[in-house]
Amino acid sequence: VYIDSTRNYDYASAEVFPFLSNARDQGRCRFIGVTGNQADDVGKALASSKLDTVLVAFNLDLIWRRARTQVLPTARKTGTAMILAAVLQNARLATVRRDWLEAPPDWMNEPIRERFRRLYDIQEDCGIHLVELGLRFALGEPGVSTILVGAARPEEIEQSVAAVEAGPLPAALHQALEEIGLEEPHPFF
């Protein structure tokens, strides 16, 4: 069930939150968290509930940055652990697809297409694989506690580990990527 973004929910009074808070207080669980792929909804839940962690997917990566304004400020203020997921957009940001620039997928409007074109140009100029760019870009985000990555093959895990071990991107490269970001919600859901 999707949350109706036009309604104001009382997350803190929802039956599950007092139940989980009680379980935490009794030592039955250590942490309470919320996950979601709509940064606005996760941010509202975080702002109105005592959470230990939030996981936001698809909302802070090489193109989309919605979690930066909708979740991260509250997470920083409350000391809530912030977990990023789908920073490669289910592989949309894992491989250069210049064919998308000529024949864009249905979800790729003109502003998004322009961002992809600029991203591919940056990637070509720096020579760093998109997976590494994406992970190292996310590593440079203050307030992010963990980045969840998925892999289909062992070499993808190795590639992700190597990217993280390399650390955040150099400042100039990070800034070039900053300039292509979109604050709007991603178009996939």
C-alpha positions as CSV (number, residue, x, y, z in Angstrom):
1,V,0.0,0.0,0.0
2,Y,1.4,3.4,-1.0
3,I,1.1,6.4,1.3
4,D,-1.3,9.1,0.1
5,S,1.1,12.1,0.0
6,T,-1.8,14.5,0.2
7,R,-2.8,13.2,3.7
8,N,-1.1,14.1,7.0
9,Y,-0.5,10.8,8.9
10,D,0.1,10.6,12.6
11,Y,3.0,8.2,12.3
12,A,3.9,8.3,16.0
13,S,0.5,7.1,17.0
14,A,0.2,4.4,14.4
15,E,-0.2,1.0,16.2
16,V,3.1,-0.3,15.1
17,F,5.3,2.5,16.6
18,P,4.1,2.2,20.2
19,F,4.4,-1.6,19.8
20,L,8.0,-1.4,18.5
21,S,9.0,1.3,21.0
22,N,7.7,-1.0,23.8
23,A,9.7,-4.0,22.3
24,R,12.8,-1.8,22.2
25,D,12.3,-0.7,25.8
26,Q,11.9,-4.3,26.9
27,G,15.1,-5.3,25.1
28,R,13.2,-7.4,22.5
29,C,14.8,-5.4,19.7
30,R,17.6,-2.9,19.7
31,F,16.6,-0.6,16.9
32,I,13.5,0.6,15.1
33,G,13.7,1.7,11.5
34,V,11.6,2.7,8.5
35,T,12.4,2.0,4.9
36,G,11.0,3.4,1.7
37,N,11.6,4.5,-1.8
38,Q,9.8,7.8,-1.5
39,A,12.0,10.3,0.4
40,D,9.1,12.6,1.2
41,D,7.2,9.8,3.0
42,V,10.3,8.5,4.8
43,G,11.1,12.1,5.9
44,K,7.6,12.6,7.3
45,A,7.8,9.3,9.3
46,L,11.2,10.3,10.6
47,A,10.1,13.8,11.7
48,S,7.2,12.5,13.7
49,S,8.6,9.3,15.2
50,K,11.5,8.2,17.4
51,L,13.5,6.1,15.0
52,D,17.0,4.7,15.2
53,T,17.5,4.2,11.5
54,V,16.0,5.0,8.1
55,L,16.7,3.4,4.8
56,V,15.9,5.3,1.7
57,A,16.2,3.8,-1.7
58,F,16.5,5.5,-5.1
59,N,16.8,9.0,-3.6
60,L,20.5,9.9,-3.3
61,D,22.8,9.0,-6.2
62,L,24.5,10.5,-9.2
63,I,21.3,12.0,-10.6
64,W,18.5,12.1,-7.9
65,R,19.1,13.8,-4.6
66,R,15.6,14.0,-3.0
67,A,16.8,12.4,0.3
68,R,19.2,15.2,0.8
69,T,16.4,17.7,1.6
70,Q,13.6,15.4,2.7
71,V,15.4,12.9,5.1
72,L,19.0,13.8,5.8
73,P,18.5,17.0,7.7
74,T,16.2,15.4,10.2
75,A,18.4,12.3,10.4
76,R,21.4,14.4,11.3
77,K,19.4,16.5,13.8
78,T,18.0,13.4,15.6
79,G,21.1,11.2,15.3
80,T,19.2,8.7,13.2
81,A,21.3,6.3,11.2
82,M,20.8,6.9,7.5
83,I,21.1,4.0,5.1
84,L,21.2,4.5,1.3
85,A,20.0,1.8,-1.0
86,A,19.7,1.6,-4.8
87,V,22.4,4.2,-5.4
88,L,22.9,2.6,-8.8
89,Q,19.1,2.8,-9.5
90,N,18.7,-0.9,-10.1
91,A,21.6,-0.8,-12.6
92,R,20.4,2.3,-14.5
93,L,23.5,4.0,-13.2
94,A,25.9,1.1,-13.4
95,T,26.7,1.1,-17.1
96,V,27.0,3.9,-19.7
97,R,24.0,3.6,-22.0
98,R,24.6,6.2,-24.7
99,D,21.9,4.5,-26.7
100,W,19.4,6.0,-24.2
101,L,20.5,9.4,-25.3
102,E,19.3,8.7,-28.8
103,A,16.3,6.6,-27.9
104,P,15.4,7.4,-24.3
105,P,13.4,4.9,-22.2
106,D,9.8,6.0,-21.3
107,W,10.9,7.2,-17.8
108,M,13.6,9.5,-19.2
109,N,12.3,13.0,-19.8
110,E,14.4,15.8,-21.4
111,P,15.9,17.1,-18.1
112,I,16.8,13.6,-17.0
113,R,18.3,12.8,-20.4
114,E,20.5,15.9,-20.2
115,R,21.7,14.8,-16.8
116,F,22.6,11.4,-18.2
117,R,24.4,13.0,-21.1
118,R,26.5,15.1,-18.7
119,L,27.1,12.1,-16.4
120,Y,28.4,10.1,-19.3
121,D,30.7,12.9,-20.4
122,I,32.1,13.2,-16.8
123,Q,32.6,9.5,-16.7
124,E,34.4,9.5,-20.0
125,D,36.6,12.4,-18.9
126,C,37.6,10.9,-15.6
127,G,37.8,7.2,-16.7
128,I,36.2,5.9,-13.5
129,H,33.6,3.2,-14.0
130,L,30.0,4.3,-13.2
131,V,29.6,1.9,-10.4
132,E,32.7,3.3,-8.7
133,L,31.6,6.9,-9.4
134,G,28.2,6.2,-7.8
135,L,29.5,4.5,-4.7
136,R,32.3,7.0,-4.1
137,F,29.9,9.9,-4.7
138,A,27.5,8.5,-2.1
139,L,30.4,7.9,0.3
140,G,31.1,11.7,0.2
141,E,27.6,12.5,1.6
142,P,27.8,13.7,5.2
143,G,25.4,11.9,7.5
144,V,25.1,8.7,5.6
145,S,25.9,5.7,7.8
146,T,25.7,2.8,5.4
147,I,25.3,2.2,1.7
148,L,23.5,-1.0,0.8
149,V,24.7,-2.5,-2.5
150,G,23.3,-5.4,-4.5
151,A,25.3,-7.7,-6.7
152,A,24.4,-10.4,-9.2
153,R,27.9,-11.8,-9.5
154,P,30.9,-12.1,-7.2
155,E,32.9,-9.7,-9.4
156,E,30.3,-7.0,-8.7
157,I,30.9,-7.4,-5.0
158,E,34.6,-7.1,-5.6
159,Q,34.1,-4.0,-7.7
160,S,31.9,-2.4,-4.9
161,V,34.5,-3.2,-2.2
162,A,37.3,-1.7,-4.3
163,A,35.2,1.4,-4.9
164,V,34.5,1.9,-1.2
165,E,38.2,1.3,-0.3
166,A,39.2,4.0,-2.7
167,G,37.2,6.5,-0.6
168,P,35.2,9.6,-1.5
169,L,35.8,11.2,-4.9
170,P,38.3,14.1,-5.3
171,A,36.6,17.4,-4.6
172,A,36.6,18.7,-8.2
173,L,35.1,15.5,-9.6
174,H,32.5,15.4,-6.7
175,Q,31.6,19.0,-7.5
176,A,31.1,18.3,-11.2
177,L,28.7,15.5,-10.3
178,E,26.9,17.8,-7.8
179,E,26.1,20.1,-10.6
180,I,24.0,17.5,-12.5
181,G,21.8,16.5,-9.5
182,L,18.0,16.7,-9.5
183,E,15.9,17.4,-6.4
184,E,12.7,16.1,-8.0
185,P,11.4,12.6,-7.1
186,H,12.7,9.8,-9.3
187,P,10.3,8.6,-12.0
188,F,10.4,4.8,-11.3
189,F,7.5,4.3,-8.9
